[in-house]
Amino acid sequence: MSYKDMSRVFHQALNQHAMQPVSYMTRQLRILRPAADPFNAQINQRTAYGKMIEKGTDWDAKQVEVDQSRGLNRQSYDQIHGAGSFDRKKRQECEELHQKFVELDRQAEQNKQPTPVAGYDAWSDEDKAWYDDLVEGVMHLIDEDEVNREKKKKEAAAKRKAKAEHARKLRDFARRA
């Protein structure tokens, strides 16, 4: 695979408005997909009844592995520092973190000041001039469009009136003949 292939598929993903261009590229080019990736449902090469079998991930088994490693960490810490010390350590860490957030809330209450709004009044004169010019230009375009619409309405009304007049003249001519 070359850079040219990757670039082509990336731009193809953008042109097709893919939500995840990298995933699109992965599917199209069959790259970046390691064989042991637990997050991809991989196609098993063995077939059952002539159909491909998808090999999924057993998340319960993954959770058991995580729980086992946590249990081993807890046991080893408790053996060194005494029974229940791991739980006390975790509780103390949580309490310290909680106290930090309580202190943050207290500081926020003490330092409560109205937040200045950085609106038009807070802008520099140069920014105000730029914005005013922009708005004036947009308003000019809107006014111009409105004038053009009115002109088209008047022209259409004049055409309808001319057609009606012409039709009336033809009827009068046909009556006289």
Sequence and secondary structure as in RCSB ss.txt:
>XXXX:A:sequence
MSYKDMSRVFHQALNQHAMQPVSYMTRQLRILRPAADPFNAQINQRTAYGKMIEKGTDWDAKQVEVDQSRGLNRQ
SYDQIHGAGSFDRKKRQECEELHQKFVELDRQAEQNKQPTPVAGYDAWSDEDKAWYDDLVEGVMHLIDEDEVNRE
KKKKEAAAKRKAKAEHARKLRDFARRA
>XXXX:A:secstr
  HHHHHHHHHHHHHTT S HHHHHHHHHT S  TT TTS EEEEEEETTEEEEE   HHHHHHHHHHHHHHHHH
HHHHHH TTHHHHHHHHHHHHHHHHHHHHHHHHHHT       SGGGS HHHHHHHHHHHHHHHHHHHHHHHHHH
HHHHHHHHHHHHHHHHHHHHHHHHHH 
